[in-house]
Amino acid sequence: MDLSSMTTLLLLMLLQINNAASNVEEIQTYIIHMDHSHKPKSFLTHEEWHKSTVKSLSSSSPAENGDGSEMLLYSYSHVMHGFSARLTPSQLSRLEKSPAHVATYPESFGKMFTTHSPKFLGLRQNLGLWPNASFGQDVIIGIIDTGIWPESESFSDKGMSEVPLRWKGVCENGTAFTPSLCNKKLIGARSFSKGLEAAGIPIFKQYDYDSPRDFFGHGTHTSSTAAGNHVLSASHFGYAKGTARGVAPRAHVAMYKVLWASDSEESAASDVLAGMDQAISDGVDIMSLSLGFDFLPYYNDIIAIGSLSAVEKGIVVVCAAGNDGPSDNSTYNGAPWITTVGAGTLDRTFTATLTLDNGFTFEGESYFPESVYIADKPLYYGKDNVSKSTCHFGALDHKEVAGKVVFCDNPNGGDIDGQLEEAKGALIKEYATRANTTKVKTLTFVNTNLGTKPAPQVADFSSRGPDPVTPSILKPDILAPGVDVLAAVAPNKMLMEVNNYNLASDYQLMSGTSMAAPHVAGVVALLKAVHREWSPASIRSAIMTTAYNLDNTRNTIKDQGDGLAATPLEFGAGHINPNRAMNPGLVYDMDVQDYIEFLCGLGYTTKQMSAVIRRNQWSCRQQPTELNYPSFIAIFNSRDSSPKVKNFTRVVTNVGDDASNYFAFLEVPKGMKIAVEPSTLTFTGKNQEQGFVLSVEIDSNAPKVTYGYLKWIDQYNHIVSSPVVVVNY
């Protein structure tokens, strides 16, 4: 054979090798979601079916063993019905043609996440409040709620210190609960149901546990009203037990279960009070409640009564403000010795993205858990039928909407929840109405966005002032993250149904002032760890006077509902700022006698006073005195022609640098006048007190709500800020 022929043969051989190599398909890992109802009866288990399915695909891949054992990675029967396997594109294509196939998820990679809220709060591992507070070490948070799921990772005691010697609590035996489930993180767990049972309200044992174990999963709901003296109407605002751990990861937790699954979803006041009483006896440092009762005078409000007893013993009481927004006068738990918490948004959103055939792209809220990509589908809008256009229950015809993306025009609510802002919805509606052919170019789900603006906003559901019981006290006190918070939940409770499968999880995104309250309880734990000597009033003052009222666009915090600027009636002193609260400079302190003086000014009878303060003897000054509260609010009658002027007397205590000089900086809007006397405060040592008088006046034509700020500023850059609010009804 000559050289030319050998060269030609070699080239042909190389070409054949290259062709063979190009025919070897790339193998990739996929997670395959299968419809378990298609499992043949010949297979005893789903795993056997999965193995057989993969084996049937392996014959086309000589690189794999004939039994497909190297292709199959895992068989799933809990997180979903399906399996993960290493497949070629052609094998995947064959599998996806099976009627048993539900969905395909290409392998993805990520990193461990905790909830975003500690980062949003500015908490850092090596800087600020977290390391200074040793992450809340040795502080005990008592939770009054629906119980606990002790196996949750939120209650792992890895890295925890020993249980404080002062702790007197226990973990009780009960249904599906033993003392061995407690540890150095979860140091106490008790349940209280005698009041509910005595009222003849049975606990659903098939749904709940006769023990501290939780069943609810901490969803938000409001109970119905109940008559009688023993059982009161209670609003359960839900609870994110794991949230307090996220903010104060080394604080100890004790659970007091007072809310139960019953046919009326009611909680007996006697049970709630017993739980609070036990928490005080056990030695908690902080008490966190995410429940509330009807708007009642303090002498009939068991949470107010129990809380005052706790505060007297140095326990900080943190309560959810309620979820009755956007109505005014809707705050719960507004007693001035309680830290009342409203809910705000985070700078994180979960969205779906829609692109229409005309090129317009819209982003809307979505919690659909699957990473689905939809392309080139018709857009359906029932424009000629009101019931269909609003997607009224039962109005849509399956034959009309099958295979289409449905647009529902329901700005006022209805049978589905809106996920698009009204302005965006109007543009889609215009396109769906006018275009001859309407089509969705793409629709994608499971988008997580950080740095969303504006944030924070006041959650539309967050209850707001003026307080219905005592409007002369500005409530809520503070705003904290309460929207889409990652919360520990009972893992045996269905969260949602997708493709006929019930989905469950150890964690769930939840919203409510119940999510906000444990954030504040966690911050209180950190402050307690740094300042053991501070009173509950001092801790609340530090949180309030260091709060901020501007969002991440440097504008006033907005109301999520209408997008307009909110007021202190919605956000209180502002959004919590933990690192600044560690060093507030000045505090507005109070003790139990101050609260007694306040109650004396309400005109209560001797019996009513005794009910609140739990004593038969007390003293009150001849002239009523104002509470030394860190905020100011004046209520005027718009029909009253007399001058609208009010004076406030306050005393501040120096907790900052020994030698400090503060001057009063006033932010005053048009139509309002604020004066402070004296306008400078000089301190020569810590714990020294100085008093001042603030005067506020508004014009006769002032709007319904006007507010400004008093800010005491010293040479060390302490800014002690208080809202000054005037309501002109």
Summary of the structure (lengths in Angstrom):
residues: 729
radius of gyration: 30.7
end to end distance: 109.4
largest distance: 125.7
contacts: 2473
relative contact order: 0.10
helix: 24%
strand: 28%
